[in-house]
Amino acid sequence: MIKHKFLPYILQLLPGLGFMFILSPFILHWFIHGSHDRYIWIINGPYPFYSFGSGPFLMFIYAALFLFGSTLLFIANAVKNR
């Protein structure tokens, strides 16, 4: 096993980061669709932002964030129970 002085601190951050990434699709959805003016402002922006108006792109982003958060929680639980 790799011994590093910051490893315990990183392992303590994993559950918090996992929950943050799991909640981030809901926060992102609220931010994008919370106001019509803000939605129009976002989708009139450059490349990654104008794609936020399409359903498949948003579903991919939401799923990727949720999957990444779930993976972090799984890793944190596996390391804790080891």
N, C-alpha and C positions, 0 to 999 in steps of 0.2 A: 504494500500500500504506500502511496505517496504521502510523505509527511511534509506538511506545509503549515506555517504558523497562522495563515488566514483561512485554512480549510474549515475549522469549526464555525467561524463566522459566516462563511459562504453557505454552509449547510443549514444554518439558522435562518438565512434569508430565503431559501428555496420555497417554503410554504407560503410566505407572504407574497413573493413574486408570482407563485402559482395562482393564488386567489386574485391578485391584481390582474393577471392575464385572463382569468376566467370572467371577471367582471367587466373587462375592457370592451367587449362587444356591445354590452348594454349601454355603457357610457358613450361609446363612439356613435351608436345609433341615436341616442338622445342628442348628442352634439350636432350630428348631421341633419336630423329631421326635426329638431326642436323648434326651429323658426323657419318660415318660408324664405325670408330674406337671407338667412345664413345658408340655407340649402342652395339657393341660386348662386350665392357668392362662391360656395365651395365647388359646385359643378362647372362654374365658368373659369376655374383655375387651370393651371398646367396639368401635365399628364396624370400623375396618380390621382389628382383630385377630381378631374372631370369624369373619371371612371366610377366615382362614388355614387353617381346617379343610376348606374345599372345594377339590377338585382343580382346577377350571377357573380359579378366582381365583389359586391358587398358580402354575399354569402360565403365566398371563398375567404375573404378577410376575416369575417366573424368566426368561421370554422377553424381557420389557422390559429387565430388568437386563443380560442377555446381549447383546441388540441394541444397547443404549446403549454398553456396553463395546467391542463390535466396531466401532461407529461411531467412538468415540474413537481406537481403534487405527488405523483406516483414515485418519482425518484426520491423525493424527500422522505416519503413513507418507507420506501425500501431501504434507504440508508439508516433511518431511525430504528427500524426493526432488525437490522443486521447485527 
